[in-house]
Amino acid sequence: MKDNTERINELAFRLKDGDKSVFDELYSLTCSKAYFIALQINGDEHEAEDIVQDSYITALSKISTLDKTESFMSWFNRIVANKSKDYLKKRKPRVF
């Protein structure tokens, strides 16, 4: 059986090729790590869930810009990190 990295790369290739039916499996293989990244940067569970959702929407809309599907995870993780930083910028200052 293929390991997750190979399977993710295969699914990313198919998704980029227009096969939207693979999204659910790609999501299930990548969502935990995406959530962990968002939570580590933001520290808020609810925002982390929103960030992950926004990140998948962005990834789906920009999948055609992905040059190498073998780089899907690093590309997607960068999207999650950037979205997390954007959420931090939008936060109102908090009084301690």
KAFEN-V255092 format. One record per residue. RES is the residue in three letters. OMEGA is omega as a letter, one per 40 degrees, with the letter a starting at -180 (none if undefined). Layout:
res->{RES & RES}
omega->{OMEGA & OMEGA}
//
This chain:
res->{MET & LYS & ASP & ASN & THR & GLU & ARG & ILE & ASN & GLU & LEU & ALA & PHE & ARG & LEU & LYS & ASP & GLY & ASP & LYS & SER & VAL & PHE & ASP & GLU & LEU & TYR & SER & LEU & THR & CYS & SER & LYS & ALA & TYR & PHE & ILE & ALA & LEU & GLN & ILE & ASN & GLY & ASP & GLU & HIS & GLU & ALA & GLU & ASP & ILE & VAL & GLN & ASP & SER & TYR & ILE & THR & ALA & LEU & SER & LYS & ILE & SER & THR & LEU & ASP & LYS & THR & GLU & SER & PHE & MET & SER & TRP & PHE & ASN & ARG & ILE & VAL & ALA & ASN & LYS & SER & LYS & ASP & TYR & LEU & LYS & LYS & ARG & LYS & PRO & ARG & VAL & PHE}
omega->{a & i & a & a & i & a & i & i & i & a & i & i & a & i & i & i & i & a & a & a & a & a & a & i & i & i & a & i & a & a & a & a & i & i & i & i & a & a & i & a & a & a & a & a & a & i & i & i & i & i & i & i & i & a & i & i & i & a & i & a & a & a & i & i & i & a & a & a & i & a & a & a & i & i & a & i & i & i & a & a & i & i & i & i & i & i & i & i & a & a & i & i & a & i & a & none}
//
